[in-house]
């Protein structure tokens, strides 16, 4: 989906796509959230099974989103074409997760 997004929405320019993501974090729609994301990132905190809690939280968030997009639609009409509509609905969430994950990684590495 990222390849399609870069191809269709950024004229095949990965640089333009990365600039879009960085801009959305610095001045755009995600700029107000970055402090919260960084504060939530903790590789030391483990759950009762020994898994890194930040990773578990992220997977749960992904699953909730995926289920809300795919399964609700499937349940309403299993024969529908999920192609373009699924892409259009998912791209903003993919961008969101890339920005969020990148910020957490940058903060963790002290870049």
Buried (B, 14 or more C-beta within 10 A) or exposed (E): EEEEBBEEBBEEEEEEBBEBBEEBBEEEEBEEBBEEBBEBBEEEEEEEEEEBBBEBBBEEBEEEBEEEBBEEBEEEEEEEEBEEEBBEBBBEBBBBBBBBEBBBEEBEEEE
